Amino acid sequence: MSYPMLDSDLEALKQTPELQGRAFGISRIQRFMGFGYNRAAHLVDAAVELGVLTRDQDSDWLVRLTEQN
């Protein structure tokens, strides 16, 4: 999955301190990055595909930044 602002959104996702070291969902991305639901959902899907995010073990809708980021 790709969209025009994917590269800049991925970089912003990696740099957002509120998302570091914890599980989070789409609503947290919306809140801290100022994105709408669709953009945040597409970002999560793309980031999981690219290995930037991993699905949390305890919940299907929570994700975490991978250690390499």
Secondary structure, DSSP 4 states (H G I P E B T S, - for coil): ---TTHHHHHHHHHH-GGGTTS-B-HHHHHHHH---HHHHHHHHHHHHHHTSEEE-SS-SS-EEE-TT-
